């Protein structure tokens, strides 16, 4: 690793933290479940975007930018999408209507992710572009005795896999004992889940060996991860809420289709998010989208910069629950205001920051180390370290005309000070401060005269 500390990650599958060993150090592969693009992404969706972007940056630092493949999917077929397509585009064929809905919301999601300081993943596959791969996996599952047809559906037979439940640590027999069998009488087992279901004329559909239909949710990620990362890859990530049923079912169908012992070697999950101490929901009135935070005054009566939202997220360890609050945002904003805007150049990240991130993405310790580094005077090392977290403060550019106008006001203030007109001089200083311009008074070492410099506060 060229001096980089050992990378340790907590694995949900084993419930322990261990040293990360890639299958192939020349091609480290990570898959993260992306958004279902029927509406604007909410702030809870931002957490995995930010968390796994930090991991992506760290892996690129350790193994080299060209040796890491990060796939994050776009789910663009879903019952909520279908309903939105029927509502918004009633005159279009449904397959075209869902494309119209999802392209708009996908574009907004990508804009939001960029505003949060996240790098683009290596590949961002759409579910509807991978239908053929889904059909192929389902055919394999049927041929291997892990799936069956019933009442217009193809279902995965959970009893066919002895280790089903290994990720969530759920006991299948206990689940089935409490299930309402009558509701799903066509299933062999209450826990069996849909791989393919038939579509009527008001639903999107694709031709398949089982009739015109559409995929179940779980099969989508198995198809996309397999296509772009292989049958077995290094890291699978997502939110804690996806462990069951989504990731459990994804793991089961992938292993059974390919005959492998694992799907991904490491499973990582970020914790839940609350807003001001309460579960976020529309009924609670605290449901907020990333777009609203960035561009409207919905949250605490103001807009919030993307770098503030990002740092506020990273000030809590990714596996811990996070309370998204105005207080935390203001704290993040104050920190950023104290950090220098600098270029890393050829500087390498600080060892303390790197050690923290290598310890299961301990961003809390990394941010603390970064703050100490901000006052060390070594701005280039600070910048290289901040870039690992994606929180590098931006230089504010001011055009020549504006700079000349500020210079003139600073000069006028100096003349007022010479004339001992302190009240008017203070007015100029306060007005500039309100505009984000900070003045620094000093003395010319040669003449001893008062001189004033200015800079833009971040």
QUIKALIN-V248652 format. One record per residue. N is the residue number from 1. RES is the residue in one letter. OMEGA is omega in degrees with one decimal (NA if undefined). D_FIRST is the distance of its C-alpha to the first C-alpha in Angstrom with 2 decimals. Layout:
N/RES/OMEGA/D_FIRST ; N/RES/OMEGA/D_FIRST
This chain:
1/X/175.4/0.00 ; 2/X/177.7/3.79 ; 3/X/178.5/5.70 ; 4/X/-179.9/5.22 ; 5/X/177.5/7.47 ; 6/X/178.8/7.94 ; 7/X/178.2/9.63 ; 8/X/-178.3/13.24 ; 9/X/175.1/15.98 ; 10/X/-176.7/19.71 ; 11/X/179.2/21.15 ; 12/X/-178.1/24.84 ; 13/X/-177.5/25.48 ; 14/X/-176.3/24.75 ; 15/X/176.6/25.56 ; 16/X/177.9/22.66 ; 17/X/-178.3/19.23 ; 18/X/179.7/16.54 ; 19/X/179.9/12.85 ; 20/X/177.0/11.94 ; 21/X/-177.6/11.38 ; 22/X/175.9/12.08 ; 23/X/179.3/14.96 ; 24/X/-177.5/13.50 ; 25/X/177.1/9.97 ; 26/X/178.8/12.14 ; 27/X/178.4/14.35 ; 28/X/-170.0/13.44 ; 29/X/-178.4/16.97 ; 30/X/177.0/18.62 ; 31/X/177.9/22.39 ; 32/X/178.6/24.29 ; 33/X/-178.1/28.07 ; 34/X/-172.5/29.60 ; 35/X/165.0/33.10 ; 36/X/-164.7/36.53 ; 37/X/174.2/38.05 ; 38/X/-179.7/41.67 ; 39/X/179.7/41.61 ; 40/X/-179.2/39.62 ; 41/X/177.8/36.45 ; 42/X/-173.2/36.99 ; 43/X/175.0/34.85 ; 44/X/177.2/33.64 ; 45/X/-178.5/32.17 ; 46/X/-173.4/30.19 ; 47/X/177.8/28.11 ; 48/X/176.6/25.99 ; 49/X/-177.1/25.80 ; 50/X/-177.0/24.22 ; 51/X/-175.1/22.10 ; 52/X/169.3/20.39 ; 53/X/176.4/20.09 ; 54/X/178.1/17.94 ; 55/X/177.2/15.73 ; 56/X/178.6/15.79 ; 57/X/-179.1/14.80 ; 58/X/178.4/11.85 ; 59/X/178.0/10.64 ; 60/X/177.6/11.38 ; 61/X/-175.6/9.47 ; 62/X/-171.4/6.12 ; 63/X/-178.4/7.21 ; 64/X/-174.5/9.93 ; 65/X/-176.3/13.53 ; 66/X/-175.8/15.03 ; 67/X/178.9/12.92 ; 68/X/176.2/14.18 ; 69/X/-178.2/17.84 ; 70/X/177.8/19.64 ; 71/X/174.4/23.26 ; 72/X/-170.7/25.75 ; 73/X/171.2/29.31 ; 74/X/176.4/32.68 ; 75/X/-176.1/35.42 ; 76/X/168.8/38.57 ; 77/X/-170.6/41.03 ; 78/X/-177.5/42.28 ; 79/X/178.0/45.70 ; 80/X/176.7/45.22 ; 81/X/179.1/44.42 ; 82/X/-178.8/47.52 ; 83/X/179.4/49.70 ; 84/X/179.6/48.45 ; 85/X/178.1/49.05 ; 86/X/-179.0/52.60 ; 87/X/-171.9/53.31 ; 88/X/-176.3/51.96 ; 89/X/-174.0/52.71 ; 90/X/-177.0/55.80 ; 91/X/-176.8/56.99 ; 92/X/167.4/53.88 ; 93/X/-168.1/53.07 ; 94/X/178.5/50.71 ; 95/X/177.6/47.70 ; 96/X/-178.9/48.12 ; 97/X/179.3/48.72 ; 98/X/176.2/45.50 ; 99/X/179.0/43.61 ; 100/X/178.8/45.43 ; 101/X/-171.2/44.50 ; 102/X/178.0/40.83 ; 103/X/179.2/40.18 ; 104/X/-177.0/41.55 ; 105/X/175.5/39.60 ; 106/X/178.5/36.36 ; 107/X/178.8/36.69 ; 108/X/178.3/37.23 ; 109/X/-179.4/34.21 ; 110/X/175.8/31.95 ; 111/X/178.2/33.61 ; 112/X/-178.6/33.06 ; 113/X/178.4/29.33 ; 114/X/179.5/29.00 ; 115/X/177.7/31.09 ; 116/X/175.5/28.76 ; 117/X/-176.4/25.94 ; 118/X/174.7/24.12 ; 119/X/173.7/22.50 ; 120/X/173.2/24.19 ; 121/X/179.3/22.63 ; 122/X/-179.9/21.99 ; 123/X/179.4/25.20 ; 124/X/-175.1/28.03 ; 125/X/174.3/30.44 ; 126/X/179.4/33.96 ; 127/X/-175.0/35.53 ; 128/X/175.4/38.71 ; 129/X/-176.0/36.91 ; 130/X/-179.8/35.73 ; 131/X/-179.3/39.04 ; 132/X/179.3/39.19 ; 133/X/177.8/35.87 ; 134/X/179.4/37.26 ; 135/X/179.6/40.47 ; 136/X/179.2/38.67 ; 137/X/179.8/36.78 ; 138/X/177.4/40.08 ; 139/X/177.8/41.86 ; 140/X/-179.0/39.34 ; 141/X/177.1/39.78 ; 142/X/-177.9/43.55 ; 143/X/-178.1/43.43 ; 144/X/177.1/41.34 ; 145/X/-178.9/43.73 ; 146/X/-178.3/41.52 ; 147/X/-177.8/43.54 ; 148/X/177.5/47.22 ; 149/X/176.8/49.65 ; 150/X/174.4/52.02 ; 151/X/176.7/54.15 ; 152/X/178.9/52.49 ; 153/X/165.7/48.93 ; 154/X/-174.1/46.25 ; 155/X/173.6/44.69 ; 156/X/-179.7/41.84 ; 157/X/-175.3/43.28 ; 158/X/179.4/41.28 ; 159/X/-178.2/43.15 ; 160/X/-179.5/41.80 ; 161/X/-175.5/38.31 ; 162/X/-174.7/38.36 ; 163/X/178.9/35.09 ; 164/X/-176.9/36.08 ; 165/X/-174.8/35.22 ; 166/X/-179.2/32.05 ; 167/X/-178.1/29.99 ; 168/X/-178.3/32.70 ; 169/X/177.6/34.06 ; 170/X/178.0/37.51 ; 171/X/-174.9/40.28 ; 172/X/-179.0/41.90 ; 173/X/178.5/45.26 ; 174/X/178.2/45.49 ; 175/X/-175.8/44.70 ; 176/X/-178.9/47.37 ; 177/X/-178.2/49.94 ; 178/X/-176.0/50.00 ; 179/X/177.6/49.78 ; 180/X/-173.2/52.79 ; 181/X/-175.3/53.31 ; 182/X/-178.3/56.35 ; 183/X/-177.6/54.44 ; 184/X/-174.0/52.32 ; 185/X/-179.1/54.88 ; 186/X/-179.6/53.55 ; 187/X/172.7/50.28 ; 188/X/-179.2/50.01 ; 189/X/-177.7/48.00 ; 190/X/-178.2/47.89 ; 191/X/-179.9/44.07 ; 192/X/-175.0/43.96 ; 193/X/-172.3/42.52 ; 194/X/172.0/43.33 ; 195/X/-178.8/41.50 ; 196/X/178.1/44.23 ; 197/X/-178.2/47.45 ; 198/X/-179.8/50.45 ; 199/X/173.1/51.22 ; 200/X/-174.3/54.67 ; 201/X/179.7/55.97 ; 202/X/-179.0/54.63 ; 203/X/177.7/51.03 ; 204/X/-178.8/48.41 ; 205/X/177.8/48.03 ; 206/X/179.7/46.75 ; 207/X/-179.7/48.41 ; 208/X/176.2/47.12 ; 209/X/-176.7/48.58 ; 210/X/-179.3/49.73 ; 211/X/179.8/51.42 ; 212/X/-176.0/50.58 ; 213/X/-177.8/48.14 ; 214/X/-174.9/44.82 ; 215/X/167.0/41.65 ; 216/X/-175.1/40.88 ; 217/X/-170.0/38.06 ; 218/X/-175.9/35.58 ; 219/X/-177.7/35.81 ; 220/X/-176.7/34.64 ; 221/X/175.6/31.03 ; 222/X/-179.2/30.90 ; 223/X/-175.9/32.09 ; 224/X/178.2/29.79 ; 225/X/179.2/26.54 ; 226/X/-178.1/27.57 ; 227/X/-172.6/28.54 ; 228/X/-177.2/25.40 ; 229/X/-179.0/22.63 ; 230/X/-177.5/24.34 ; 231/X/177.6/26.13 ; 232/X/179.3/23.02 ; 233/X/-167.4/19.99 ; 234/X/-170.1/17.14 ; 235/X/172.6/18.48 ; 236/X/-176.3/22.06 ; 237/X/177.9/23.08 ; 238/X/179.5/26.37 ; 239/X/-179.4/28.85 ; 240/X/-178.4/30.13 ; 241/X/-177.9/33.47 ; 242/X/-177.1/32.10 ; 243/X/175.6/31.23 ; 244/X/7.2/34.85 ; 245/X/-166.8/36.35 ; 246/X/-176.1/34.09 ; 247/X/176.6/30.76 ; 248/X/-178.2/32.66 ; 249/X/176.4/34.80 ; 250/X/178.9/32.06 ; 251/X/-176.8/30.15 ; 252/X/-176.0/33.45 ; 253/X/178.3/34.63 ; 254/X/179.4/31.33 ; 255/X/-176.6/30.98 ; 256/X/179.3/34.66 ; 257/X/-174.1/34.78 ; 258/X/180.0/31.92 ; 259/X/-178.0/32.45 ; 260/X/178.5/28.91 ; 261/X/179.1/27.91 ; 262/X/170.3/25.73 ; 263/X/174.2/25.48 ; 264/X/-177.8/22.12 ; 265/X/-178.8/19.85 ; 266/X/175.6/19.41 ; 267/X/-177.4/22.34 ; 268/X/-177.5/22.04 ; 269/X/175.8/25.17 ; 270/X/-176.0/26.04 ; 271/X/-177.9/29.19 ; 272/X/178.4/32.66 ; 273/X/171.2/34.06 ; 274/X/176.2/37.44 ; 275/X/-178.2/39.36 ; 276/X/174.1/41.09 ; 277/X/-179.3/40.99 ; 278/X/175.9/42.47 ; 279/X/-178.6/41.26 ; 280/X/176.8/41.14 ; 281/X/179.6/43.95 ; 282/X/179.6/46.65 ; 283/X/178.0/49.33 ; 284/X/-179.0/47.93 ; 285/X/-178.6/48.08 ; 286/X/178.7/44.49 ; 287/X/-176.0/42.87 ; 288/X/-179.9/41.03 ; 289/X/176.6/39.11 ; 290/X/-179.5/36.24 ; 291/X/-179.7/38.71 ; 292/X/179.0/41.28 ; 293/X/-176.0/38.93 ; 294/X/-165.7/37.88 ; 295/X/-179.4/41.27 ; 296/X/179.7/44.10 ; 297/X/-178.1/45.45 ; 298/X/-172.8/45.40 ; 299/X/178.4/43.14 ; 300/X/172.2/44.67 ; 301/X/-179.8/46.70 ; 302/X/173.1/44.04 ; 303/X/-178.9/41.17 ; 304/X/178.1/37.58 ; 305/X/-178.9/34.88 ; 306/X/-178.2/31.86 ; 307/X/176.7/29.48 ; 308/X/177.8/31.62 ; 309/X/-178.1/31.52 ; 310/X/-178.6/27.74 ; 311/X/178.5/27.25 ; 312/X/177.3/29.97 ; 313/X/-174.1/28.09 ; 314/X/178.4/24.81 ; 315/X/171.3/26.85 ; 316/X/178.7/27.16 ; 317/X/-170.9/24.42 ; 318/X/-178.4/24.13 ; 319/X/-179.5/25.52 ; 320/X/172.1/28.46 ; 321/X/-177.9/31.68 ; 322/X/175.1/32.12 ; 323/X/-178.4/35.43 ; 324/X/-172.0/35.58 ; 325/X/175.1/38.14 ; 326/X/179.4/39.67 ; 327/X/-179.5/38.85 ; 328/X/177.8/35.11 ; 329/X/179.0/35.28 ; 330/X/177.0/37.21 ; 331/X/178.5/34.73 ; 332/X/-179.6/31.86 ; 333/X/178.9/34.14 ; 334/X/177.7/34.92 ; 335/X/-178.6/31.27 ; 336/X/-178.8/30.57 ; 337/X/-178.7/33.71 ; 338/X/-175.9/32.38 ; 339/X/-178.4/29.08 ; 340/X/171.4/29.01 ; 341/X/-173.9/28.78 ; 342/X/176.7/26.48 ; 343/X/-179.2/24.25 ; 344/X/-176.1/20.57 ; 345/X/178.8/20.94 ; 346/X/-177.4/17.96 ; 347/X/177.5/17.10 ; 348/X/179.9/13.75 ; 349/X/177.6/13.99 ; 350/X/-175.9/15.31 ; 351/X/-179.1/13.33 ; 352/X/177.3/16.10 ; 353/X/-179.0/16.00 ; 354/X/178.9/12.29 ; 355/X/-179.8/12.84 ; 356/X/-179.2/15.87 ; 357/X/180.0/14.50 ; 358/X/178.2/11.73 ; 359/X/177.6/14.86 ; 360/X/177.0/16.53 ; 361/X/178.6/16.96 ; 362/X/-177.4/19.07 ; 363/X/177.8/20.47 ; 364/X/178.0/23.40 ; 365/X/180.0/21.48 ; 366/X/178.7/19.43 ; 367/X/177.8/22.81 ; 368/X/179.0/24.29 ; 369/X/179.7/21.59 ; 370/X/-179.9/21.98 ; 371/X/176.8/25.72 ; 372/X/-178.9/25.54 ; 373/X/-178.1/23.40 ; 374/X/-177.3/26.03 ; 375/X/-178.0/28.52 ; 376/X/-176.8/26.50 ; 377/X/179.3/27.68 ; 378/X/-172.6/24.26 ; 379/X/-178.1/24.71 ; 380/X/177.4/21.97 ; 381/X/175.4/19.22 ; 382/X/-177.8/21.18 ; 383/X/178.6/21.26 ; 384/X/-179.8/17.53 ; 385/X/179.6/17.13 ; 386/X/180.0/20.15 ; 387/X/177.1/18.92 ; 388/X/178.2/16.10 ; 389/X/-178.0/19.10 ; 390/X/-178.3/21.31 ; 391/X/179.5/23.89 ; 392/X/179.2/24.05 ; 393/X/-177.1/27.76 ; 394/X/172.2/29.67 ; 395/X/178.6/31.82 ; 396/X/-179.4/35.40 ; 397/X/176.2/37.26 ; 398/X/-177.2/40.98 ; 399/X/-171.8/43.26 ; 400/X/-177.9/45.51 ; 401/X/179.7/48.69 ; 402/X/179.5/47.32 ; 403/X/179.9/45.79 ; 404/X/179.6/49.20 ; 405/X/177.1/50.97 ; 406/X/178.1/48.77 ; 407/X/-178.6/49.38 ; 408/X/179.8/53.11 ; 409/X/176.9/53.07 ; 410/X/178.4/51.15 ; 411/X/178.6/53.74 ; 412/X/178.5/56.56 ; 413/X/179.3/55.22 ; 414/X/178.6/55.18 ; 415/X/178.2/58.82 ; 416/X/178.4/59.71 ; 417/X/178.2/58.15 ; 418/X/-179.9/60.16 ; 419/X/-179.9/63.24 ; 420/X/174.8/62.34 ; 421/X/-171.6/62.32 ; 422/X/-178.6/59.49 ; 423/X/180.0/60.19 ; 424/X/177.7/59.75 ; 425/X/179.2/56.72 ; 426/X/178.1/55.10 ; 427/X/178.4/55.91 ; 428/X/178.8/53.93 ; 429/X/-177.4/50.96 ; 430/X/178.6/51.08 ; 431/X/178.1/51.48 ; 432/X/179.4/48.43 ; 433/X/179.3/46.42 ; 434/X/178.7/47.49 ; 435/X/178.2/46.20 ; 436/X/179.8/42.76 ; 437/X/-177.6/43.48 ; 438/X/179.3/42.85 ; 439/X/175.4/44.98 ; 440/X/-179.9/44.15 ; 441/X/177.5/47.15 ; 442/X/179.1/47.08 ; 443/X/173.6/49.18 ; 444/X/-175.9/49.25 ; 445/X/-177.7/48.63 ; 446/X/-174.0/51.22 ; 447/X/-177.1/54.05 ; 448/X/-179.9/53.34 ; 449/X/177.2/54.05 ; 450/X/173.7/52.27 ; 451/X/-179.5/49.51 ; 452/X/172.4/47.64 ; 453/X/179.6/44.30 ; 454/X/175.6/43.02 ; 455/X/179.4/39.83 ; 456/X/176.2/39.10 ; 457/X/179.3/37.96 ; 458/X/NA/35.22
